[in-house]
Amino acid sequence: EALTLAQCCNLIRNIQMNHIEARQWFDIGFNFLIGGDGSVYFGRGWDWQGAHTKGYNLGTLGITMIGTFTHKLPNNRQMTALRKLLELGVKMKKIKKDYSLITQCQLQHTWTP
């Protein structure tokens, strides 16, 4: 689990390079990433379509939690950061007030939440 700034930055850079080199995308696929320490990292941001869930990228945001969640849920710091990010998105009018929060594992077979 990436808890420090250095660990998160290293992992995010690895994800970014995988998305660019292996998948031939122009950048990391996620709009935002949330580290184990609760820090929010900028991927494609609010205004670029993400590439995170095949068939569900248009009109959505891809926010990923950094960690392995096969036997545990994201920690409280990550969940708090997610809530604050969503609140900011609504305040900035980047997210509708009546948004739906759907996890990736509800849409496709994956180990991520």
C-alpha positions in Angstrom: 0.0 0.0 0.0 1.4 3.4 -1.0 1.3 5.6 2.1 4.1 8.0 1.5 4.4 10.7 -1.1 7.4 9.0 -2.6 5.7 5.6 -2.7 2.5 7.1 -4.3 4.5 9.1 -6.9 6.5 6.1 -7.9 3.5 3.9 -8.2 1.5 6.5 -10.2 4.5 7.0 -12.5 4.5 3.2 -13.1 0.8 3.2 -13.9 1.3 6.2 -16.2 4.1 4.5 -18.1 2.1 1.3 -18.4 -0.9 3.2 -19.8 1.3 5.1 -22.3 3.7 2.4 -23.4 1.6 -0.8 -23.1 -1.8 0.5 -23.9 -0.7 3.3 -26.3 -2.8 6.0 -24.5 -1.7 9.6 -24.4 -1.5 9.6 -20.6 -2.6 7.9 -17.4 -6.2 6.7 -17.8 -7.6 7.9 -14.4 -8.9 11.4 -13.8 -7.8 11.3 -10.2 -5.9 8.9 -7.9 -6.1 8.8 -4.1 -3.1 7.6 -2.1 -3.1 5.6 1.1 -2.2 8.8 3.0 -5.4 10.5 1.6 -3.5 12.7 -0.9 -5.4 13.3 -4.2 -3.2 13.1 -7.3 -4.2 14.7 -10.6 -4.4 12.4 -13.6 -6.5 13.6 -16.5 -8.4 16.0 -14.2 -11.9 17.3 -14.5 -12.1 18.2 -18.2 -10.5 15.2 -20.1 -12.3 11.9 -20.7 -10.8 9.2 -18.7 -9.8 5.7 -19.9 -10.6 3.6 -16.9 -13.6 1.3 -17.5 -14.2 0.0 -21.0 -17.6 1.2 -22.3 -18.1 3.6 -19.4 -15.6 6.4 -19.9 -17.8 9.0 -21.7 -19.4 11.4 -19.2 -17.8 9.8 -16.2 -14.8 10.4 -13.9 -12.3 7.7 -13.1 -11.1 8.0 -9.5 -8.9 5.2 -8.3 -7.8 4.3 -4.8 -4.1 3.3 -4.6 -3.8 0.0 -2.9 -4.7 -3.7 -2.9 -8.3 -4.2 -1.8 -8.9 -8.0 -2.2 -9.2 -8.5 1.5 -9.9 -5.0 2.9 -11.5 -1.7 1.9 -9.8 1.6 1.2 -8.8 3.3 4.5 -10.6 6.2 6.2 -8.1 8.8 4.8 -8.9 7.6 1.3 -12.6 7.6 1.8 -12.5 11.1 3.3 -10.4 12.4 0.4 -12.9 10.8 -2.0 -15.8 12.6 -0.3 -14.0 15.9 -0.4 -13.0 15.5 -4.0 -16.6 14.7 -5.0 -17.9 17.7 -2.9 -15.3 19.9 -4.7 -16.5 18.6 -8.1 -20.1 19.5 -7.3 -19.1 22.9 -6.0 -17.1 23.6 -9.2 -20.0 22.3 -11.3 -17.9 19.5 -12.7 -20.1 16.8 -11.2 -23.9 17.0 -11.0 -25.4 17.3 -7.5 -27.4 14.1 -8.0 -24.3 12.1 -9.2 -24.2 8.3 -9.0 -21.1 6.6 -7.5 -20.5 3.3 -9.1 -17.5 1.1 -8.5 -15.5 -0.4 -11.3 -16.2 -3.9 -10.0 -19.9 -3.3 -10.5 -19.3 -2.8 -14.2 -16.6 -5.4 -15.1 -14.7 -8.2 -13.5 -11.8 -6.7 -11.6 -10.1 -6.8 -8.2 -10.3 -3.1 -7.8 -13.3 -1.6 -5.9 
